[in-house]
């Protein structure tokens, strides 16, 4: 017997429990008619529960009637309705059947209303007499189906951890080995399905599941959905585990194990979770999504090595000047550190260990032989942190895997656009040149094995350089002594001795101590200023190119005094302005306190603030004045300052000592020029006759 059951979805849960009923839900008469034509035949029973199809239901009954009438088939039609219009239509259909003398043996039409059976609180299947119909059936042929739902949607909700109500939604679609899907099937080719998941039993005329999973029947196609899915990388497998009332716990676990083995999962199976869910579902049926198996990543090994913790910056451009312009000579490619700063970390050896995926495939590991850093000077290992700490303030040096900290920065090449400007507070060695436009700020000694050309140089220590060319935009400034082979068209300010080894050509040299030429070095043109004296081999040339020699002047102190005088002038102007402002409120020649008492509190507070400001300005003025006095005392005119020339000194050169000048009109040889106080003029004497100790 084929039983076609049409009902509203609110009866889904109850009706789907009847494993021998084919259940379809309709809100469309066309679908209802299609189902009738599909399942019409011998000993068919059509049961309809309607909740609003209306009088349009009548044509469908007319077609059913035509079938039974023309085919002379025996069948049964049962209608349940709450719709009065449909009730009338059904009565009309009964009358139509009677008029056409269709006997009850051929067609039995029953009309039953919900009210007559008092459906409230009763089991719908019992009220409709379905159990009786099934029991009286002479065949076990039946159909099971539900309106297709979006199974994937509910499975995604499970993956998101939303389990509420999902089991009841998916329960009709949960299958296991041996569960009947389609019955009364004469030909297995009526449905499309995969043989590895579903099988046809010829003697029973049924299609049954071969596996544990989900099944969806739609449009003569049966789709089986795996309950276990292996991730693409095979390192994880996730599964849906659910309860099946028809199965024992052992049977369910056995079927789940079959699925695991069928998919080739051999390693990392989460048996504890599986057993836990099977126990829980014995008490309360449900469904869950969980990680069924997990592989293990291979662990690569390596030897013991030191890991460098710092980062070499390569910044191309940095805002450095007061105009906010980008200076593309800035690189910040020097790595300086402080004492106690961590430079590297000792990484212990790690043994390699192979991994595996869920299919049992071995994931091979590797052992990496890292080239160890050789830890050099000024680095000490801290055993508590395994870090190498710097013993000094200095610069990090990495050379051929040799790591150490040094106070001296070594530039292996030129200081140019590619290398960048240098700002370093320790010693610097440049093995090449410092090219035009570059800037070097050195906090220690600077050694340049090449030349400095039109660059900006400041040195806090000594400067040793091969030569200088065209450094005129800003004088090279050196706090320590300066030693150079040659200098040409350049300016140099030095707060110590300047030593010239070959020549100075059109150079402006200023020293707070002495300017000394070594061996047979020459000075031609330019201007030389020295506070303590100048000792040269030769001065000028046969073409009589003029040079100016200035003696007894400390250029640095003079500049500081100029700045102090400007500061004093500015303070005096501010004090005068403030006093003028105060005089509009009080008479400074009279008792200030008495005048303040007669003012309002607000005005008195303002005046007190103004007097405090004047006091601060006068304190600054006194400090600047004291510093000025100190500098002027230390700036004693070096009247003993002299010019000594061991070889030739040519005419047309000018010598100045504390403002007294002498222009040479003839050539001299091995002479010393100095200020004769008694004569108030510059005189010359042979070096052998001059009582002084000229030291290099």
C-alpha positions as CSV (number, residue, x, y, z in Angstrom):
1,X,0.0,0.0,0.0
2,X,1.3,3.4,-0.9
3,X,0.3,6.1,1.6
4,X,0.6,9.7,0.4
5,X,0.3,12.1,3.4
6,X,-0.2,15.8,2.8
7,X,0.0,18.0,5.9
8,X,1.2,21.2,7.4
9,X,4.8,21.4,8.7
10,X,3.6,21.8,12.3
11,X,3.1,18.0,12.3
12,X,6.6,17.3,11.0
13,X,8.1,15.9,14.2
14,X,5.3,13.5,14.9
15,X,4.6,12.3,11.4
16,X,8.3,11.7,10.6
17,X,8.5,9.2,13.5
18,X,6.3,6.9,11.4
19,X,9.0,5.0,9.5
20,X,6.5,3.6,7.0
21,X,4.8,6.8,5.9
22,X,5.7,8.9,2.9
23,X,5.2,12.4,4.1
24,X,5.0,15.5,1.8
25,X,4.0,19.0,2.7
26,X,2.2,21.3,0.3
27,X,1.2,24.9,0.0
28,X,0.9,24.5,-3.8
29,X,-1.9,22.6,-5.6
30,X,0.4,21.8,-8.5
31,X,2.8,19.9,-6.3
32,X,-0.1,18.1,-4.7
33,X,-1.4,17.0,-8.1
34,X,2.1,16.0,-9.3
35,X,2.4,13.7,-6.2
36,X,-0.9,12.1,-6.9
37,X,0.0,11.3,-10.5
38,X,3.4,10.0,-9.2
39,X,2.0,7.6,-6.6
40,X,-1.4,6.6,-8.1
41,X,-1.9,3.0,-8.5
42,X,-3.3,-0.2,-7.0
43,X,-4.2,-0.1,-3.4
44,X,-3.1,3.5,-2.8
45,X,-4.3,5.5,0.1
46,X,-4.3,9.3,-0.2
47,X,-4.6,11.2,3.1
48,X,-4.9,15.0,3.1
49,X,-4.7,17.5,5.9
50,X,-5.4,20.9,4.7
51,X,-5.4,24.3,6.5
52,X,-6.4,26.7,3.8
53,X,-6.3,25.5,0.2
54,X,-9.9,26.6,-0.2
55,X,-12.3,25.6,-3.0
56,X,-9.5,25.4,-5.5
57,X,-8.9,21.9,-4.0
58,X,-11.9,20.6,-5.9
59,X,-10.2,20.2,-9.4
60,X,-7.6,18.1,-7.8
61,X,-10.2,15.7,-6.4
62,X,-11.8,15.7,-9.9
63,X,-8.6,14.5,-11.4
64,X,-8.3,11.8,-8.8
65,X,-11.8,10.7,-9.5
66,X,-11.2,10.6,-13.2
67,X,-8.2,8.3,-12.6
68,X,-10.1,5.9,-10.4
69,X,-13.1,6.0,-12.8
70,X,-11.2,5.4,-16.1
71,X,-8.7,2.9,-14.7
72,X,-11.2,1.1,-12.6
73,X,-8.7,1.1,-9.7
74,X,-9.5,0.7,-6.1
75,X,-8.1,3.3,-3.7
76,X,-8.9,5.3,-0.6
77,X,-9.1,9.1,-0.2
78,X,-9.2,10.6,3.3
79,X,-9.6,14.4,3.8
80,X,-9.2,16.3,7.1
81,X,-9.9,20.0,7.0
82,X,-10.9,22.9,9.2
83,X,-11.9,25.0,6.2
84,X,-15.7,25.2,5.7
85,X,-15.4,26.0,2.1
86,X,-13.2,23.0,1.5
87,X,-15.7,20.9,3.5
88,X,-18.4,21.9,1.1
89,X,-16.2,21.0,-1.8
90,X,-15.5,17.6,-0.4
91,X,-19.2,17.0,0.1
92,X,-19.8,18.0,-3.5
93,X,-17.2,15.6,-4.6
94,X,-18.8,12.8,-2.7
95,X,-22.1,13.6,-4.3
96,X,-20.4,13.6,-7.7
97,X,-18.9,10.2,-7.0
98,X,-22.3,8.8,-6.0
99,X,-24.0,10.2,-9.0
100,X,-21.5,8.5,-11.3
101,X,-22.3,5.3,-9.5
102,X,-18.7,4.6,-8.4
103,X,-19.1,1.9,-5.7
104,X,-17.5,2.1,-2.4
105,X,-15.5,-1.0,-3.3
106,X,-13.8,1.0,-6.0
107,X,-13.2,4.2,-4.0
108,X,-13.7,5.0,-0.4
109,X,-13.9,8.7,0.4
110,X,-14.0,9.7,4.0
111,X,-14.6,13.2,5.3
112,X,-13.4,13.8,8.9
113,X,-13.1,17.2,10.5
114,X,-10.7,18.1,13.3
115,X,-13.5,19.2,15.6
116,X,-15.2,15.8,15.3
117,X,-12.1,14.0,16.5
118,X,-11.2,16.7,19.2
119,X,-7.6,17.0,18.1
120,X,-6.5,19.1,21.0
121,X,-3.9,17.2,23.2
122,X,-4.3,14.0,21.2
123,X,-1.8,12.1,19.1
124,X,-2.5,13.1,15.5
125,X,-1.6,9.7,14.1
126,X,-4.0,8.0,16.5
127,X,-6.8,10.5,15.7
128,X,-6.4,9.9,12.0
129,X,-6.4,6.1,12.4
130,X,-3.1,5.8,10.6
131,X,-1.9,3.0,12.9
132,X,-5.0,1.0,11.9
133,X,-4.5,1.7,8.3
134,X,-0.9,0.5,8.5
135,X,-1.7,-2.6,10.5
136,X,-4.4,-3.7,8.0
137,X,-2.0,-3.2,5.1
138,X,-1.2,-6.5,3.3
139,X,2.2,-5.2,2.2
140,X,5.1,-3.6,3.9
141,X,5.6,-1.2,1.0
142,X,5.8,2.4,2.3
143,X,7.6,5.6,1.6
144,X,9.7,7.9,3.8
145,X,10.5,11.5,2.9
146,X,10.3,15.0,4.2
147,X,10.3,18.3,2.5
148,X,14.0,19.0,1.7
149,X,15.7,21.5,4.0
150,X,19.0,23.2,3.8
151,X,21.1,20.7,5.7
152,X,24.3,22.7,5.1
153,X,22.8,25.6,6.8
154,X,22.2,23.7,10.0
155,X,25.6,22.1,9.8
156,X,27.2,25.5,9.6
157,X,25.3,26.5,12.7
158,X,26.7,23.5,14.5
159,X,30.2,24.6,13.4
160,X,29.5,28.0,15.0
161,X,28.6,26.2,18.3
162,X,24.8,26.8,17.9
163,X,23.3,23.5,18.9
164,X,19.9,24.6,20.2
165,X,17.1,22.8,18.3
166,X,19.4,21.5,15.5
167,X,19.1,17.8,16.4
168,X,15.4,17.8,15.9
169,X,15.8,19.6,12.5
170,X,18.4,17.1,11.3
171,X,17.0,13.9,12.9
172,X,14.9,12.8,9.9
173,X,18.1,13.0,7.8
174,X,20.4,11.0,10.0
175,X,21.1,7.5,8.6
176,X,23.1,4.5,9.6
177,X,24.0,1.2,7.9
178,X,20.8,-0.8,7.1
179,X,18.4,2.1,7.5
180,X,15.7,2.1,4.8
181,X,15.5,5.2,2.7
182,X,13.1,4.3,-0.1
183,X,10.7,1.3,0.0
184,X,8.4,-0.3,-2.6
185,X,11.0,0.4,-5.3
186,X,10.6,-2.0,-8.2
187,X,13.6,-0.6,-10.1
188,X,16.7,0.7,-8.4
189,X,17.3,3.0,-11.4
190,X,14.4,5.2,-10.4
191,X,16.7,7.1,-8.1
192,X,20.2,8.5,-8.6
193,X,22.7,7.7,-5.8
194,X,26.2,6.6,-5.1
195,X,26.9,2.9,-4.7
196,X,29.5,3.4,-2.0
197,X,27.0,5.0,0.4
198,X,23.6,3.5,-0.6
199,X,22.6,0.0,-1.7
200,X,19.5,-1.6,-3.3
201,X,18.0,-4.8,-1.8
202,X,16.2,-6.6,-4.6
203,X,14.3,-9.0,-2.4
204,X,13.0,-6.2,-0.1
205,X,12.7,-3.7,-2.9
206,X,14.3,-1.0,-0.8
207,X,17.2,1.4,-0.9
208,X,19.1,1.4,2.4
209,X,22.1,3.4,3.7
210,X,25.5,1.7,4.0
211,X,27.1,4.3,6.1
212,X,26.6,6.7,9.1
213,X,25.9,10.2,7.9
214,X,23.2,12.5,6.4
215,X,20.9,11.7,3.5
216,X,18.8,14.1,1.5
217,X,16.2,12.9,-1.1
218,X,15.2,15.4,-3.7
219,X,14.0,15.1,-7.3
220,X,14.7,11.4,-7.5
221,X,18.3,12.0,-6.3
222,X,19.7,10.7,-3.1
223,X,22.6,12.7,-1.7
224,X,24.8,11.3,1.0
225,X,26.8,13.8,3.2
226,X,29.8,12.7,5.1
227,X,29.8,13.2,8.9
228,X,33.6,13.5,8.9
229,X,35.6,15.9,6.8
230,X,39.4,16.0,6.6
231,X,41.0,19.5,6.1
232,X,42.9,20.1,2.9
233,X,46.2,20.0,4.7
234,X,45.2,16.7,6.3
235,X,46.4,18.0,9.7
236,X,42.9,18.0,11.2
237,X,39.6,16.2,10.8
238,X,36.2,17.4,12.1
239,X,33.1,15.4,12.6
240,X,29.4,15.5,13.6
241,X,28.5,13.0,16.3
242,X,24.8,12.3,17.0
243,X,22.6,10.0,18.9
244,X,20.5,7.4,17.1
245,X,17.7,6.0,19.3
246,X,17.5,2.8,17.2
247,X,21.1,1.9,17.9
248,X,23.0,0.9,21.0
249,X,26.0,2.9,22.2
250,X,28.3,0.1,21.0
251,X,26.6,-0.1,17.6
252,X,26.9,3.7,17.1
253,X,30.6,3.7,18.1
254,X,31.3,0.8,15.8
255,X,29.6,2.6,12.8
256,X,31.5,5.8,13.7
257,X,34.8,3.8,13.8
258,X,33.9,2.5,10.3
259,X,33.6,6.0,9.0
260,X,37.0,6.9,10.5
261,X,38.7,4.0,8.9
262,X,36.8,4.4,5.6
263,X,38.3,7.9,5.2
264,X,41.8,6.6,6.0
265,X,42.1,8.4,9.4
266,X,44.7,6.5,11.4
267,X,46.5,8.9,13.7
268,X,45.6,11.5,16.3
269,X,42.0,10.2,16.8
270,X,40.3,11.9,19.7
271,X,38.8,8.8,21.2
272,X,38.2,10.4,24.6
273,X,35.9,13.0,23.1
274,X,34.0,10.4,21.0
275,X,33.4,8.2,24.1
276,X,32.4,11.3,26.1
277,X,29.7,12.3,23.6
278,X,28.4,8.7,23.3
279,X,27.9,8.7,27.1
280,X,26.2,12.1,27.1
281,X,23.8,11.2,24.3
282,X,22.6,8.1,26.2
283,X,20.9,10.4,28.7
284,X,20.0,13.3,26.3
285,X,19.9,12.8,22.5
286,X,21.7,15.5,20.5
287,X,24.3,16.3,17.9
288,X,27.7,18.0,18.2
289,X,30.5,19.2,15.9
290,X,34.0,18.5,17.2
291,X,37.6,17.8,16.2
292,X,37.8,14.1,15.6
293,X,41.5,13.8,14.8
294,X,44.5,16.1,14.9
295,X,48.0,15.6,13.4
296,X,51.3,16.8,14.7
297,X,53.5,19.3,13.0
298,X,57.1,18.3,12.6
299,X,59.6,20.0,14.9
300,X,62.7,21.1,13.1
301,X,65.9,21.0,15.0
302,X,69.0,23.2,15.0
303,X,72.4,23.5,16.6
304,X,73.2,25.9,19.4
305,X,73.7,29.4,18.1
306,X,73.6,33.1,19.0
307,X,70.6,35.1,17.7
308,X,71.3,38.7,16.9
309,X,68.6,40.8,18.7
310,X,69.1,44.2,17.0
311,X,67.9,45.6,13.7
312,X,70.0,47.3,11.2
313,X,68.0,50.4,10.1
314,X,68.1,51.6,6.6
315,X,66.2,54.8,6.7
316,X,66.6,56.7,3.4
317,X,65.9,60.3,4.5
318,X,65.3,62.0,7.8
319,X,64.0,65.4,8.8
320,X,67.0,67.1,10.2
321,X,67.1,70.8,9.5
322,X,65.0,73.7,10.8
323,X,63.2,74.0,7.5
324,X,61.8,70.5,7.8
325,X,63.5,69.4,4.6
326,X,64.3,65.8,4.0
327,X,68.1,65.1,3.9
328,X,68.6,62.0,1.8
329,X,72.1,61.7,3.1
330,X,70.7,60.5,6.4
331,X,70.7,56.7,6.7
332,X,70.8,55.7,10.4
333,X,72.8,52.6,9.4
334,X,75.0,52.8,12.5
335,X,73.9,50.6,15.5
336,X,75.0,52.2,18.8
337,X,74.3,50.6,22.1
338,X,74.6,51.4,25.8
339,X,76.5,49.5,28.5
340,X,74.3,46.6,29.7
341,X,72.1,46.5,26.6
342,X,71.3,43.0,25.2
343,X,72.9,42.4,21.8
344,X,72.4,38.7,21.1
345,X,70.8,35.7,22.7
346,X,72.2,32.2,23.1
347,X,69.7,29.7,21.6
348,X,70.2,26.2,22.9
349,X,70.2,23.1,20.6
350,X,66.8,21.7,19.6
351,X,66.4,18.1,18.5
352,X,64.3,17.5,15.4
353,X,61.2,15.4,15.6
354,X,59.0,14.1,12.8
355,X,55.3,14.8,12.7
356,X,52.3,13.2,11.1
357,X,48.9,14.0,9.6
358,X,45.6,12.3,10.4
359,X,46.1,9.7,7.7
360,X,49.2,8.6,9.4
361,X,51.6,10.0,6.7
362,X,54.9,11.0,8.3
363,X,55.8,14.6,8.0
364,X,59.6,14.7,7.9
365,X,61.5,17.2,10.0
366,X,64.9,18.7,9.3
367,X,67.9,19.6,11.3
368,X,69.2,23.0,10.4
369,X,72.9,23.7,10.9
370,X,73.0,27.4,11.6
371,X,76.3,29.2,11.2
372,X,77.1,30.3,14.8
373,X,78.1,33.9,15.6
374,X,81.5,34.3,17.0
375,X,81.1,36.4,20.1
376,X,83.9,38.9,20.4
377,X,85.2,41.6,22.7
378,X,83.0,43.7,25.0
379,X,80.2,41.2,25.1
380,X,79.4,39.1,28.2
381,X,76.9,36.3,28.6
382,X,74.2,36.7,31.3
383,X,73.5,33.0,32.4
384,X,70.1,33.9,33.8
385,X,68.7,35.3,30.5
386,X,71.1,33.7,28.1
387,X,71.7,37.1,26.6
388,X,75.0,38.7,25.6
389,X,75.2,42.2,27.1
390,X,77.4,45.0,26.0
391,X,80.2,45.9,28.4
392,X,80.6,49.4,27.1
393,X,78.8,52.2,25.3
394,X,79.8,51.8,21.7
395,X,79.0,50.5,18.3
396,X,77.9,47.0,17.2
397,X,80.2,45.5,14.6
398,X,79.3,42.4,12.6
399,X,82.1,41.2,10.4
400,X,82.2,37.7,8.8
401,X,79.9,36.3,11.6
402,X,82.2,37.9,14.2
403,X,80.0,40.0,16.5
404,X,81.5,42.5,19.0
405,X,81.1,46.0,20.4
406,X,83.7,48.6,19.7
407,X,84.2,52.2,20.6
408,X,85.5,52.9,17.0
409,X,83.3,53.0,14.0
410,X,85.1,51.8,10.9
411,X,83.7,52.8,7.5
412,X,85.1,50.5,4.8
413,X,84.8,52.9,1.9
414,X,83.5,56.4,1.3
415,X,81.0,58.4,3.3
416,X,78.7,59.2,0.5
417,X,75.0,59.1,-0.4
418,X,75.0,55.3,-0.4
419,X,76.4,55.2,3.1
420,X,74.7,58.2,4.6
421,X,75.6,60.8,7.1
422,X,77.3,59.8,10.4
423,X,76.3,60.9,13.9
424,X,78.4,58.9,16.4
425,X,79.6,59.8,19.9
426,X,82.7,57.6,19.7
427,X,85.8,57.2,17.5
428,X,85.4,57.0,13.7
429,X,87.7,55.6,11.0
430,X,86.9,56.3,7.4
431,X,89.0,54.2,5.0
432,X,87.9,56.2,2.0
433,X,86.8,59.8,1.4
434,X,84.0,62.0,2.9
435,X,82.4,63.3,-0.3
436,X,80.7,66.6,-1.0
437,X,77.6,67.5,0.9
438,X,77.9,64.7,3.5
439,X,77.8,65.4,7.3
440,X,79.9,63.7,10.0
441,X,79.5,64.4,13.7
442,X,82.1,62.6,15.7
443,X,82.1,62.5,19.5
444,X,85.6,61.0,19.6
445,X,88.6,61.0,17.3
446,X,88.0,61.1,13.5
447,X,90.5,59.4,11.2
448,X,90.0,59.9,7.4
449,X,92.4,58.0,5.2
450,X,91.1,59.8,2.2
451,X,90.1,63.4,1.7
452,X,87.3,65.6,3.0
453,X,85.7,67.5,0.1
454,X,83.1,70.2,0.7
455,X,81.6,68.3,3.7
456,X,80.3,69.4,7.1
457,X,82.5,68.1,9.8
458,X,82.4,68.4,13.6
459,X,84.9,66.5,15.8
460,X,85.0,66.5,19.6
461,X,88.4,64.7,19.7
462,X,91.3,64.8,17.3
463,X,91.1,64.9,13.5
464,X,93.6,63.0,11.4
465,X,93.0,63.4,7.6
466,X,94.9,63.1,4.4
467,X,93.5,66.3,3.1
468,X,90.7,68.8,2.8
469,X,89.4,70.4,-0.4
470,X,86.8,73.1,-0.9
471,X,85.4,73.0,2.6
472,X,84.2,76.6,2.6
473,X,80.5,76.6,3.2
474,X,81.1,75.9,6.9
475,X,84.5,75.6,8.6
476,X,85.5,72.1,9.7
477,X,85.4,72.3,13.5
478,X,87.8,70.3,15.7
479,X,88.0,70.4,19.5
480,X,91.2,68.3,19.7
481,X,94.3,68.7,17.6
482,X,94.3,68.4,13.8
483,X,96.8,66.5,11.6
484,X,96.6,66.8,7.8
485,X,98.8,66.3,4.8
486,X,97.3,69.2,2.9
487,X,94.4,71.6,2.9
488,X,93.2,73.6,-0.1
489,X,90.5,76.3,-0.4
490,X,89.1,75.2,2.9
491,X,88.3,76.6,6.4
492,X,89.4,74.9,9.6
493,X,88.7,75.9,13.2
494,X,90.6,74.0,15.9
495,X,90.7,74.4,19.6
496,X,94.2,72.7,19.8
497,X,97.3,72.6,17.6
498,X,97.1,72.3,13.8
499,X,99.8,70.2,12.1
500,X,100.4,70.5,8.4
501,X,102.6,67.8,6.8
502,X,102.7,68.9,3.1
503,X,101.0,72.1,2.2
504,X,98.2,74.6,2.9
505,X,96.9,76.5,-0.2
506,X,94.5,79.4,0.1
507,X,93.3,78.0,3.4
508,X,91.7,79.7,6.4
509,X,93.1,78.2,9.5
510,X,92.2,79.3,13.1
511,X,93.8,77.7,16.2
512,X,93.4,78.6,19.9
513,X,96.9,77.2,20.3
514,X,99.6,76.8,17.6
515,X,99.7,76.1,13.8
516,X,102.8,74.0,13.0
517,X,104.1,72.7,9.7
518,X,106.1,69.5,9.7
519,X,109.3,68.9,7.7
520,X,109.3,70.9,4.4
521,X,105.5,71.6,4.2
522,X,104.5,74.9,2.6
523,X,101.9,77.5,3.3
524,X,100.8,79.6,0.3
525,X,98.0,82.2,0.5
526,X,95.0,82.2,2.8
527,X,94.8,83.4,6.4
528,X,96.3,81.8,9.5
529,X,95.1,82.8,13.0
530,X,96.8,81.5,16.1
531,X,96.6,82.5,19.8
532,X,100.0,81.1,20.8
533,X,102.1,81.2,17.6
534,X,102.8,79.8,14.2
535,X,105.8,77.6,13.2
536,X,106.2,77.1,9.5
537,X,108.8,75.7,7.1
538,X,108.0,78.2,4.4
539,X,105.5,80.9,3.8
540,X,104.5,82.2,0.3
541,X,106.0,81.5,-3.1
542,X,108.1,83.3,-5.8
543,X,104.9,84.6,-7.4
544,X,104.3,86.5,-4.1
545,X,100.8,85.2,-3.5
546,X,99.8,87.0,-0.3
547,X,98.8,85.4,3.0
548,X,97.6,87.0,6.2
549,X,99.1,85.9,9.6
550,X,97.1,86.9,12.7
551,X,98.8,86.2,16.1
552,X,97.7,86.6,19.7
553,X,94.0,86.2,19.0
554,X,91.9,83.4,20.5
555,X,89.1,83.2,17.9
556,X,86.9,80.9,20.0
557,X,86.9,83.0,23.1
558,X,86.2,86.1,21.0
559,X,83.2,84.4,19.5
560,X,81.9,83.4,22.9
561,X,82.4,87.0,24.2
562,X,80.4,88.3,21.2
563,X,77.6,85.9,22.1
564,X,77.7,87.0,25.8
565,X,77.7,90.7,24.8
566,X,74.6,90.1,22.6
567,X,72.9,88.2,25.5
568,X,73.7,91.1,27.9
569,X,72.3,93.6,25.5
570,X,69.1,91.7,25.1
571,X,68.7,91.3,28.9
572,X,69.2,95.0,29.5
573,X,66.5,95.8,26.9
574,X,64.1,93.5,28.5
575,X,64.8,94.9,32.0
576,X,64.3,98.4,30.7
577,X,61.0,97.5,29.1
578,X,59.8,95.9,32.3
579,X,60.8,98.8,34.5
580,X,59.0,101.2,32.1
581,X,55.9,99.0,32.4
582,X,56.1,99.0,36.2
583,X,56.6,102.8,36.4
584,X,53.1,103.3,35.0
585,X,51.7,101.8,38.2
586,X,54.2,102.6,41.0
587,X,56.9,105.2,41.7
588,X,60.1,103.1,42.0
589,X,61.8,105.9,44.0
590,X,59.3,105.6,46.8
591,X,58.4,102.8,49.2
592,X,57.1,100.0,47.0
593,X,55.5,98.0,49.9
594,X,53.4,101.0,51.0
595,X,52.2,101.5,47.4
596,X,51.2,97.8,47.0
597,X,49.1,98.0,50.2
598,X,46.9,100.7,48.6
599,X,46.2,98.6,45.5
600,X,43.5,96.0,44.9
601,X,44.6,92.4,45.5
602,X,44.5,91.6,41.8
603,X,46.7,94.6,40.8
604,X,49.1,94.0,43.7
605,X,49.5,90.3,42.6
606,X,50.3,91.5,39.1
607,X,52.9,93.9,40.3
608,X,54.5,91.3,42.5
609,X,54.7,89.0,39.5
610,X,56.4,91.8,37.5
611,X,59.0,92.5,40.2
612,X,59.7,88.8,40.3
613,X,60.3,88.8,36.6
614,X,62.7,91.7,36.8
615,X,64.6,89.9,39.6
616,X,65.0,86.8,37.4
617,X,66.2,89.0,34.5
618,X,68.8,90.8,36.7
619,X,70.0,87.4,38.0
620,X,70.6,86.2,34.5
621,X,72.3,89.5,33.7
622,X,74.6,89.0,36.6
623,X,75.5,85.5,35.6
624,X,76.2,86.5,32.0
625,X,78.3,89.4,33.3
626,X,80.3,87.2,35.6
627,X,81.0,84.8,32.7
628,X,82.0,87.7,30.5
629,X,84.5,88.9,33.1
630,X,86.0,85.4,33.4
631,X,86.4,85.1,29.7
632,X,88.0,88.5,29.3
633,X,90.5,87.6,32.0
634,X,91.4,84.3,30.4
635,X,91.7,86.1,27.0
636,X,95.0,87.7,27.7
637,X,96.6,89.1,24.6
638,X,99.3,86.7,23.6
639,X,101.9,89.4,23.1
640,X,104.5,86.7,23.1
641,X,102.9,85.0,20.2
642,X,105.3,84.8,17.2
643,X,105.7,83.6,13.6
644,X,108.7,81.3,13.0
645,X,109.7,80.3,9.4
646,X,112.6,77.8,9.1
647,X,113.1,78.3,5.4
648,X,111.9,81.1,3.0
649,X,109.3,83.6,3.8
650,X,108.3,85.7,0.7
651,X,107.4,89.3,0.5
652,X,103.8,90.5,0.1
653,X,102.6,88.5,3.2
654,X,101.0,90.4,6.1
655,X,101.7,89.7,9.8
656,X,99.4,91.1,12.6
657,X,100.0,90.8,16.4
658,X,97.2,92.1,18.6
659,X,96.2,94.7,16.0
660,X,99.7,95.8,15.0
661,X,100.4,94.9,11.3
662,X,103.5,94.5,9.2
663,X,103.5,93.9,5.4
664,X,106.7,92.2,4.2
665,X,108.4,94.1,1.4
666,X,111.3,91.7,1.0
667,X,112.1,88.0,1.3
668,X,113.5,86.4,4.5
669,X,115.0,83.1,5.5
670,X,115.0,81.3,8.8
671,X,113.4,84.2,10.7
672,X,111.1,84.7,13.6
673,X,108.6,87.6,13.7
674,X,107.3,89.0,17.0
675,X,106.0,92.1,18.7
676,X,108.7,94.3,20.3
677,X,106.8,96.0,23.1
678,X,109.3,98.8,23.6
679,X,109.2,99.7,19.9
680,X,105.5,98.8,19.5
681,X,106.2,97.2,16.2
682,X,106.8,93.8,14.7
683,X,110.4,92.9,14.2
684,X,112.3,90.0,12.7
685,X,115.3,88.1,14.1
686,X,117.2,85.1,13.2
687,X,115.8,82.0,14.8
688,X,119.1,81.3,16.5
689,X,119.0,84.8,18.2
690,X,115.4,84.4,19.5
691,X,115.0,83.1,23.0
692,X,112.0,80.8,22.7
693,X,111.2,77.2,22.7
694,X,109.1,76.2,19.7
695,X,107.7,72.8,20.2
696,X,105.9,70.6,17.8
